Amino acid sequence: MFQTDSGSQQGQALAMQAPVLARLAELAVSYPSLPGAYFCISRHCPRELSVQLDGPVAVEAWREALDVPVEEVVMRRLGDRPSLEFRAAAYGLWFHVYAVYDQVGVARQGVA
């Protein structure tokens, strides 16, 4: 049996993150063209998922897939870069979906 230096602790088991992993698999099957993302899943908050995306178009796709009202999307700035984000409860999880992007890259995609 695998143990860390501090010993095995039930709260740190990978199985605690199974609900998030299962829901991600469901989303991938239900929405195969949903933009890929950088995901962050913590053993400390096993029902929360951070989804980092490349830009506004991807945030919009995730918003639609999770059935989040447009009014829930917030525009902000992080330093000199714009960001777009929303938080939502869906599939029995808490999602934090966001993108920090360069305005130039968005203009090239035809989104202002």
N, C-alpha and C positions, 0 to 999 in steps of 0.2 A: 504494500500500500504506500502511495506517495505521501510524503509529509514535508512541510517546510521546516525551516530551522526552529520556528516557534511551535511546531506541532500542527496537526490538522485541526481546523476549527470549522464547525458546521456552517457558520455564516459566510465562510469564504469559499465554499465548494462551488465548482462550476455549475452544478445543478441548480443553484440559486438563480443563475442567469438564463436558465432554460426558457422561461416565458418570453423573454425578449428575443432570443434566437429563433424560437418557434414562430413568433409574429413576423419577424423579418422574412422568414422563409415563406409564410403565407402571403406577404406583400409581394415578394418576388414572383410567386406563381400567379397571383391575381392581377398584377400590373407589371408584366415582363419588360415593358419599355420605360418604366420609372427610372429616372437618372440614378446612377450609382453614387455612393457617398462615402465619406469617412465617418465611421460609427464609433461612438464611445459608449461603452456599457460598463458600469461600475458594480463591483461586488457589494458596495455599501448602499447602493440604491438600485436593487436588481430589477425594478419595474420601470426604470427611467432609461431613455435612449436619447442621446444627442446625435443629430444628423447634420453633418457639415457638407454643404453643397458648393458647386462652383459659381453659381450666380442666380439672378432672379428667375430665369426661365425654369431652372431646376426646382427652386422653392415653390413656384406656382404649380408645377407638376405634383409635388408632394402635398401641397395644400389641397389640391383637387382629390388626390387619392385618399387622403385622410378625412375628406369632407369637412374641411375647416372653413368657416365663413371668411370672406375677404377682409372684413372689418377686424379680424384677429391678427392680421399681418401688420407688423410694425417696421417702419423704416427708421434707421438710425445711422450714426457715423461712428466708426471706431478710428480715431485719429483722423487721417485725411481720406479714409476709404469708406464708402457707403456700405451699409449692411441691411439685410432684410431678414426678418425672423418671425416665428410664431411658436407658441406653446399650445399643446392640445392633448386631450385625453382621447385615446382611440385604441381599439383592440386590447383593452385592458391594461394599457401602458400610458406613461406620460412621455410625450415627444417634445423635444426642443429642436426645431428645424431652423437652420439659418445658413446664410451665405454672407461672406465679406468679400467684396470684389472690387476690381478696378473699373472705373467708369468707362475707360477707353475700350476694354474688352467687351463691355455690354453694348456700347455703340456699334462695334463691329458685328455683333449678333443681330442688330436691327432693333434693339430694345433701348428706349431712352429713359 
